Amino acid sequence: MMKNSPTIKQFYFEWEGLRVFGAIDITDVPKELEVKFTSPHPAGDVALRMNAFGCKFAHVDGKLSDRIRLVHGDVNPNFKPGDENYARIPIHGISEKSSILIYNEYLVGSRGIVKNVEFESFTGNSGMLLQRDGDLISFQCNSWKPVDRKKFEDMQGVIKLIY
């Protein structure tokens, strides 16, 4: 059952014949998300960020939170290059006003004298191609790198909405 399209309130722009979205906005929040994605990049270079509004994600340790980052290569135990990232995420406390925002992030490395690894998103140079067919949302992402911008090959996958 789809109340709205899988877009960030119809936020997109047309670019060379492509409709590029900033994020996936799921307003018909399911009981669970099943996420599968791959990337040609080394483990740790790209991620999917999920933010819950009016509901919570359940982590494998039982804790609840309103944010999850699925980092390529970190999602599955015993990950090997070429493997598919897979996560099944239960959602708690769903109401009519609940929504989930999903977008791609990419590693930008440490800055200044701080050695912390950081991820960025929504810089204006990244985006997603989206297609929804019933309870499946397919996505292809690009990053901030100008060479990669037309390929949308930095990350691709499918999100299954389980009601």
N, C-alpha and C positions, 0 to 999 in steps of 0.2 A: 504494500500500500504506500504510495508516494504522495505526501502532502505537497511537497515543493521539489523543485529540481535540486540536484546535488551541486549547487553553486553557492558562492558567498553572496547571497542576495542579488543574484544576476550580475555580480562583478566580473567582468571579463573585458578584454579588448580584442579587436580584430587585427590580425597581423599577417600580412601576405597570405590571405585566405584561410588562416587558422583562427579559431576562437580560443584564446589563451586565458585560463582562469588563475586567480591568485590562490584559491583554496577550494576545498570541498566543504560545503556546509550541509550537514545532515540534520534536517529538522524533524524527520520521522524516525526518532531514535529507537533502535532495536534493543533487545535484551543482551545481544552479543555482537561483536565485530570479529570477523575472521579475515585476517590481513595476510596477503602473500605478495612479496615483491622481490625484485632482483636489481642488481646494478653491476655495470662493468668496472666500477671503481674499486679500489682497495677497501677492505673492511674499515669502517670508521669514517669514511669520507662523506657519506650522505645519510640522511635520516628522514623519517616521517614524524612529524610532531602532531599530537592530538590533544585538543583542549575540549573539556566537557563543561557545558553551561547548564546548570539546573539538574545535574546528575553526576555520578562518580564512576571512574574506572576501577575495577578490582585487579590488583597486581597478583602475581603468583604466590606471594607471601601472605596474601589475605588483606593487605592494607588497601585503603581506598584513597584515590587522589583525583584531582580534576585535570591533571596533565600526564601525558606519557610521551616519551621520545623513543621510537624504535630505530636504533642505529644499525645500519647495514653491517652484518657480520657479528653483531652483538646480541641479536635477538634469539638465536638458537644455540644450544650447547653443541659443541663439536662442529661448528661451522667451518666449511672448507670453501675456497674460492670456487665460484660457479654455483654454489648451493642457493636455494631459494630461502629467503627470510620468511618465517611463518610465526604468527601470533594469533591466539584466540583470546579476546578480551571481553569478560563479562561487564555489564553496565548496571549500576544500582541507582535507585531513587529517581527513576524516570517519571517525568510529568509531561503534560501537554506543552509546556513552555521550554522543555529541554532541547538542547541542540549540541552537536559535536562539530568542531572545526578541525579539518585535517589539511596540512600543507607540508611541502618539502623544505628541508633544511640542508645546508651544506657546510662542510668544515672550512673555516677560514684560518685556523691555527692560532698560535699564541700572539699576543700583541704587547708591544713595549717590553718591559722587564718581567711581566707576569707570564708564567709558563702554562697557564690554563688553556686548554683547548676550547674553542668557542664555535658555535654553529650560528649561521645567519639565515634569514628568510625575509621575504617581502622587500627586497632591495630594489625592485623595479626591473631587474635583469633576469629574474627567474619566474617560472610559471608552470602550469599543468594543462595538458590536454585531457579532457574528461569525457566519459560516455557512461550513461546509466541504462541498464537493461534490467528492469524489475528490481530484484534485490542485490544486483551486482553493479559495482562502480569500478570501471577500468580507468587507470590513470597512467600518464606518461609525463615525466618531469624533466625540466632542464635546470641548469644552475646559472651562476653569475658569469661563467666564462664565455666571452664573446664567440669563441670558436665553436662552442657547443650549442649555441642558442637556437639554431633551427632544427636540431636533430631530436630533441626531447628524448634522449637516450640515457640520461644520468640515473634514472630510476623508472621502473615500470612495474605495474602490478594490478591486483584486483582486491577490492574490499567487498566481502559478502556481509550483508545485513541479515542477522538471524533474529527473527521475531518470536 
